Amino acid sequence: MQQGWLILLIMSTVLLAIVLIRVRIDYRWFGYALLHLVIAAIGLYLINGTGWFGEFFIPINIVTLFTLVVLGIPGLVLLIVIKLTLI
């Protein structure tokens, strides 16, 4: 049974490598991702630093930043709801 999984892993890796070699990588994507990451970090910093929400604090770490980058404003609402339910 484990040999079947190993064969599947090797075949998947080879096929992924073929796709990555054939597809041309668009480097603008990295710039957009970095821009969104910086905007998310600045947004969390402003929310934490301005005191608009009183003693409310959302930690700035890789998980919260990527949640904001991927989900945007709904991700911010998600983080706020999670923070409020855990308090």
N, C-alpha and C positions, 0 to 999 in steps of 0.2 A: 504494500500500500504506500509506503514512504517513497519507493522508487517512482511511482506514478506522480506524486507531488513534485519530486525533484525534476522529473522530465518536463512537467508542466511549467515549473519555474524557469528552467533553462530555455524552453521554447518561447515563453513570454518575454524573457529578457532579450533574446535574439530578435524577436519581432519588434520590440520597443526600440532597440538600437537601430534597426533598419528604418523605422519610421522617423526617428530623430535625425538620421543621416540624410534621408531624402527630403525632409521638410526644411525649408530655409527658416531660420530663427529671425523673428522681427525684434530688433533690439529696442524699439520704442516701447515695447511692453514693460521692460525693466524700468524705464523712466517713469511711466505712468504708475507702476506699482510703488516706486520710491516716493513719488509725489503724494500718493494717497497715504502712505505710511507716515510721512512728515505731517500732513494735514491732520491725521488721526492723533498723532503725538501732541501737536499744538492744541487741538481741541480738548484732549484730556487734561493737558496742563492748564488751560484756561478754566475749565470746569473746576479743577481742584484748587487753583490759585486765587480765583476771584471771590470765592465764598458765596456765590449766588445761591447755593443750596445749603448754606450754613455749615455744619460740621460734616457734611457728606463728602466722602473721599473715595474715588475709584483709583486703585493702584495702576501705575503705568508700567506694564510689563509686556512681554511678547504675546501672551495670550489675549490680553485686552486690546492691544494694538491690532493684531490680526483679526480679531472679532470686528473691530470698527472698520478695518480696511475691506473686509469681505462683505459685511452686512450694511455698513453705513449707519444712517440714523436709526433704523430698526435695531441694529446691533448696540447702539448706545442705550436705547430703551431697554433692551434685553439685559445689559450690564447693570442698569439702574434697578430693574426689577429683581434681579438676582441678589444684588447688594442689599436691597430693602428686605427681602425675605430671609436673608442670612443674619440680619442684625437682630 
